[in-house]
């Protein structure tokens, strides 16, 4: 792959919180648990912003909307590479919106990959208010929508799931719940120890508030998924340390897994620091035949 001028995606520091169990992310939104959807936690986790009028761009896309609750929908886009090509269902970081990925989408389609990014509630064109419960619940609705939407339009390629930073929670949620339907998992700058991350960013439980015991269960979820798995992380990430990526890699239940360390990469500049190796690794995962076992 020839070198290109990479787009730079910026992300606000994220924190994550506890989920009670494997099915709890799909509970009715009227039954949220204040231990992980409390205002003090949500103020740190989510930084939503609306989508402004997009500049004229040569990258064509279809606008998507998924109903996720009473009068609430989350928005996304679909950038087409071909009906027989693989598709990446993508979940972004907490300071980003789908519209930020227009330039990145052109890289994916140039590699022959359909690119399908989605926002969270309150982000971009989406309505509603973001919460941890909603984010995990909505990931399932988005996945179901994506499969049906692609099938109805005769897109026959395999479906991969990818999450960046906060989006790693949605990607891991789906890979664990749909192990036989997710063709491959890609984690970019993802977290393993959510409680430690919260504390690094300054969150402290309020007086009388119980300290969360199980941060998202990411190690359990990645153990459940046995398909091809790619974890990408910067060696100089000061927000989510490389140790989190190494822990996820060790816990992964896949025999076809790779940990790509971008030397000198931080949390927000992996594409500018390691553009070629980043996208070569992604292309290697989704190409026909998938990723081969690789020793670490």
C-alpha positions in Angstrom: 0.0 0.0 0.0 1.5 3.3 -1.0 2.0 6.1 1.5 -0.8 8.7 1.7 -1.4 11.8 3.7 -3.5 10.4 6.5 -6.6 12.0 8.0 -6.3 12.8 11.7 -9.1 11.9 14.0 -9.2 13.7 17.4 -10.8 12.1 20.5 -11.6 13.6 23.9 -10.3 11.5 26.8 -12.8 8.8 27.7 -13.8 6.9 30.8 -16.0 3.9 31.1 -18.1 2.3 33.7 -19.6 -1.0 34.9 -22.1 -3.2 33.2 -23.9 -5.7 35.3 -24.0 -8.7 33.0 -24.1 -10.0 29.5 -27.8 -9.2 28.9 -28.1 -6.1 30.9 -27.1 -3.8 28.0 -30.4 -4.7 26.4 -32.7 -3.9 29.3 -35.5 -1.4 28.9 -34.3 2.1 29.2 -36.7 2.9 32.0 -34.7 0.5 34.2 -31.3 2.1 34.2 -28.9 1.6 37.1 -27.5 4.8 38.6 -24.2 3.0 39.4 -23.1 3.4 35.7 -25.6 5.8 34.3 -25.3 8.5 36.9 -24.8 12.1 35.7 -21.3 12.4 37.2 -20.1 9.4 35.2 -22.0 10.2 32.0 -20.5 13.7 32.1 -17.0 12.2 31.8 -17.9 9.4 29.4 -19.9 11.2 26.6 -19.2 14.4 24.8 -21.9 14.6 22.1 -22.1 17.2 19.4 -24.4 17.7 16.4 -23.5 17.2 12.8 -23.1 20.5 11.0 -23.7 21.1 7.3 -21.2 18.9 5.5 -18.8 20.5 3.0 -19.0 19.3 -0.6 -17.1 16.0 -0.9 -16.3 13.5 -3.5 -17.0 10.7 -1.1 -20.6 9.5 -1.7 -22.6 7.9 1.1 -26.1 6.9 2.1 -27.5 8.3 5.3 -28.9 5.7 7.7 -31.2 5.9 10.7 -32.0 3.1 13.2 -35.0 3.3 15.6 -33.7 2.4 19.0 -36.5 3.7 21.3 -39.7 5.6 21.5 -39.1 8.5 19.1 -35.3 7.9 19.3 -33.0 6.9 16.5 -29.3 6.7 15.9 -27.7 7.8 12.7 -25.0 6.4 10.5 -23.6 6.3 7.0 -22.8 3.7 4.4 -19.8 4.2 2.1 -20.0 1.6 -0.7 -17.0 -0.3 -2.2 -19.0 -3.1 -3.9 -21.8 -5.6 -3.3 -19.4 -8.5 -3.1 -17.0 -6.7 -0.8 -16.6 -7.1 3.0 -18.2 -4.5 5.3 -16.9 -2.9 8.5 -19.5 -1.9 11.0 -17.7 0.9 12.9 -18.2 2.5 16.4 -16.2 5.7 17.0 -14.7 7.4 20.1 -16.5 9.6 22.6 -15.4 12.9 21.1 -16.1 12.0 17.5 -19.1 11.8 15.2 -19.7 9.8 12.0 -19.2 12.9 9.8 -15.6 13.1 11.1 -14.9 9.9 9.2 -15.6 11.1 5.6 -11.9 11.2 4.6 -11.2 7.9 6.4 -14.1 6.3 4.6 -12.4 7.0 1.3 -9.4 5.0 2.5 -11.6 2.0 3.4 -13.5 2.0 0.1 -10.2 2.4 -1.7 -9.1 -0.8 -0.1 -12.3 -2.5 -1.3 -14.1 -2.4 2.1 -17.6 -1.1 2.6 -17.5 1.3 5.6 -20.6 1.7 7.9 -20.0 4.0 10.9 -22.7 4.8 13.4 -23.1 7.4 16.1 -24.5 7.1 19.6 -27.6 8.8 21.0 -27.2 12.6 21.0 -24.3 12.5 18.5 -24.4 13.8 15.0 -27.9 13.4 13.6 -29.0 11.0 16.4 -31.6 11.9 18.9 -32.0 11.1 22.5 -29.5 11.2 25.4 -26.4 9.0 25.6 -26.0 6.6 28.5 -23.9 3.4 28.9 -27.0 1.3 29.0 -28.3 2.9 25.8 -24.9 2.5 24.0 -24.7 -1.2 24.6 -28.4 -1.8 23.9 -28.3 0.2 20.7 -25.3 -1.7 19.4 -27.5 -4.7 19.0 -30.2 -2.8 17.2 -27.6 -1.3 14.9 -26.1 -4.8 14.2 -29.6 -6.2 13.4 -30.3 -3.2 11.1 -26.9 -3.6 9.3 -27.4 -7.3 8.5 -30.9 -6.7 7.2 -30.0 -3.5 5.3 -27.0 -5.2 3.6 -29.0 -8.4 2.8 -31.9 -6.4 1.3 -29.5 -4.6 -1.0 -27.7 -7.8 -2.0 -24.4 -7.0 -0.3 -23.0 -10.5 0.1 -19.6 -9.8 1.6 -18.7 -10.8 5.2 -19.5 -8.4 8.1 -16.7 -7.2 10.4 -17.1 -5.2 13.6 -14.7 -2.5 14.7 -14.6 -0.1 17.6 -12.2 2.8 18.5 -11.6 3.8 22.1 -15.1 4.1 23.7 -16.4 2.3 20.6 -14.5 -0.8 21.7 -17.3 -1.4 24.2 -19.9 -1.7 21.4 -17.6 -3.9 19.3 -16.8 -6.3 22.1 -20.5 -6.4 23.1 -21.5 -7.5 19.6 -18.6 -9.9 19.0 -19.5 -11.8 22.2 -23.2 -11.9 21.5 -22.9 -12.7 17.8 -19.8 -14.9 17.6 -21.0 -16.9 14.6 -22.1 -13.8 12.6 -19.2 -11.5 13.1 -16.5 -12.4 10.6 -13.8 -10.5 12.4 -13.1 -8.1 15.3 -10.9 -5.0 15.2 -10.2 -2.9 18.3 -8.4 0.4 17.9 -7.1 2.0 21.2 -9.6 0.0 23.3 -9.8 -0.3 27.0 -9.7 -3.3 29.3 -9.7 -1.9 32.8 -12.6 0.6 32.9 -12.4 1.3 36.6 -8.7 2.2 36.4 -9.4 4.4 33.4 -12.1 6.2 35.4 -9.8 6.8 38.3 -6.9 8.0 36.0 -9.3 10.6 34.6 -10.3 11.8 38.1 -13.6 10.1 38.7 -14.3 9.2 42.3 -17.5 7.7 43.7 -19.7 10.0 45.6 -20.2 9.6 49.3 -22.2 6.5 49.9 -21.9 5.3 46.3 -20.6 1.8 45.8 -17.4 1.3 43.9 -18.2 -0.7 40.7 -16.9 -4.2 40.8 -16.8 -5.4 37.2 -15.7 -2.9 34.6 -17.5 -3.9 31.4 -16.3 -7.5 31.4 -14.2 -6.9 28.3 -11.8 -9.7 29.0 -14.7 -12.2 29.3 -16.2 -10.9 26.1 -13.1 -11.1 24.0 -12.5 -14.6 25.4 -15.9 -15.6 24.1 -15.1 -14.5 20.5 -12.9 -16.9 18.6 -12.9 -15.3 15.1 -10.0 -13.3 13.6 -9.1 -10.5 16.0 -6.9 -7.4 15.4 -6.0 -5.1 18.3 -4.2 -1.8 17.4 -2.7 0.5 20.0 -0.1 3.2 20.3 2.9 2.6 22.5 2.7 6.2 23.8 -1.1 6.3 24.6 -1.4 8.3 27.7 -5.2 7.9 28.0 -5.5 4.2 27.6 -2.2 2.5 28.2 -0.7 -0.2 26.0 -1.1 -2.6 28.9 -4.9 -2.6 28.3 -4.4 -3.8 24.7 -1.9 -6.4 25.9 -4.4 -7.6 28.4 -7.1 -7.9 25.8 -4.8 -9.7 23.4 -3.8 -12.3 26.1 -7.5 -12.8 27.0 -8.6 -13.2 23.4 -10.1 -16.6 22.6 -9.0 -16.4 19.0 -6.3 -18.5 17.4 -6.0 -15.9 14.7 -5.2 -12.8 16.7 -2.7 -9.9 16.3 -1.6 -7.1 18.5 -0.3 -4.2 16.3 1.8 -1.8 18.4 2.1 1.6 16.6 5.5 2.8 17.8 5.3 6.4 19.0 1.5 6.5 18.6 -0.7 8.2 21.1 -4.4 7.9 21.6 -5.4 10.3 18.8 -2.7 10.0 16.1 -2.4 6.4 15.2 -3.3 7.1 11.5 -0.8 9.9 11.2 2.0 8.0 12.9 1.4 4.5 11.5 -0.9 5.0 8.5 0.5 2.3 6.3 0.8 -0.4 8.9 -2.6 0.4 10.4 -4.5 -0.1 7.1 -2.3 -3.0 6.0 -3.3 -4.8 9.1 -7.0 -4.0 8.7 -6.9 -5.1 5.0 -5.1 -8.3 6.1 -7.9 -9.1 8.5 -10.8 -8.6 6.0 -9.3 -10.0 2.8 -10.5 -13.4 1.6 -9.2 -16.1 3.8 -8.9 -13.8 6.8 -5.9 -13.4 9.1 -3.6 -16.3 9.6 -2.4 -17.3 13.1 0.5 -15.0 14.2 2.8 -15.5 17.1 3.3 -12.6 19.5 
